Amino acid sequence: MSETYFFKQIEGRNAGLIGYFRRSRPLAFIVAPILASVLLEFNIITLHTLFYVLAAIMIFASGYMFRLVDTK
């Protein structure tokens, strides 16, 4: 669904934006676990605190979800 919405919002001439969109999800799958591992390994953050940080990020990100308009 995210790709359908994305391609309805852009034009075909935006090759750079399409490339960024296609690379962002696999990059997140690599960066997020590495960052969490480093934070937990060096006791910068505890697992309990990391849960609350991720919950706050998800709540903040849900605000963008409610602004989406159905394109039909």
C-alpha positions, 0 to 999 in steps of 0.5 A: 500500500505504501508503494501504491500511495507513493506512485500516485503522489509523484510523477514518472520524472522523479527518478531520484525520489523513486530511488531514494524511496526504494533504498530507504526501507532496506537501509532501515533494516540494516541501520536500526539493528546495528544502532540498537546493538551499539546502544545496548552493548555500551550501556548507553540505553537499557532495553526497558528505556529503548522500548519507551523510546521506540514507542514515542517514535511510533506515536510521533510517526502515527501523526503522519499517517492520519494526514494521508488522504485517500487518492482513489 
